Amino acid sequence: MASEMIVNHQEKAFALLQADAEKILKLIKVQMENLTMPQCPLYEEVLDTQMFGLSREIEFAVRLGLIDVKDGKAILDKLERELSALHDASIRK
């Protein structure tokens, strides 16, 4: 029973972190489509703040033993790749 609870908390933590990464991606998509260009200081500020917050969430979950370091890094790496592709696509417009 206790090990099932730990696994459930680990799965939930991972899912919540992935959801937060998706929210950041959606926020940046909306910002790029409607508000500002990637060169804009506001865009950079929002992106930096959001990425810093997510990295701190991941670090906290790792320290609690809820997710593995490599899984946290994978979440950040995936988000960075998606944001880079989005940035490249906006520049080509």
VOTORFI-683122 format. One record per residue (C-alpha): residue in one letter; x, y, z. Coordinates in steps of 0.25 Angstrom, whole numbers, plus 5000, padded with zeros to 4 digits. Example, Ala and Ser with C-alpha at 12.3 -4.5 7.8 and 13.67 -1.06 7.14 Angstrom:
BEGIN
a504949825031 s505549965029 
END
This chain:
BEGIN
m500050005000 a501150105004 s501950074991 e500650094983 m500450234989 i501950264986 v501850224972 n500450304971 h501150424976 q502350414967 e501450394955 k500550514959 a501850604961 f502350564947 a500950594941 l500850724948 l502250764943 q501950724929 a500650804930 d501450924935 a502350914923 e501150904913 k500651034919 i501951104917 l501951064903 k500551104901 l500751234907 i501951264898 k501151224886 v500051324889 q501051434892 m501851404879 e500551404871 n499851524877 l500751614885 t502251614883 m503351564875 p504451474880 q505451594881 c504551674890 p505051684904 l503651654909 y503651524902 e505051494908 e504651534922 v503351444922 l504151324916 d505351344926 t504351354938 q503551234933 m504751144931 f505351184944 g504051154951 l503951014945 s505350984947 r505151014962 e503950924962 i504650814956 e505850834966 f504850824978 a504250704973 v505550634971 r505950674985 l504650614990 g505050484982 l503750494974 i504450494961 d505850454956 v506850564952 k506850504938 d505350514936 g505350664941 k506450694931 a505650624920 i504450714923 l505350834922 d506050784910 k504850754902 l504250894905 e505450964901 r505450884888 e503950914885 l504251064889 s505451074880 a504651014868 l503551114871 h504551224871 d505151174858 a503751164851 s503451314856 i504751364850 r504451304837 k503051374836 
END
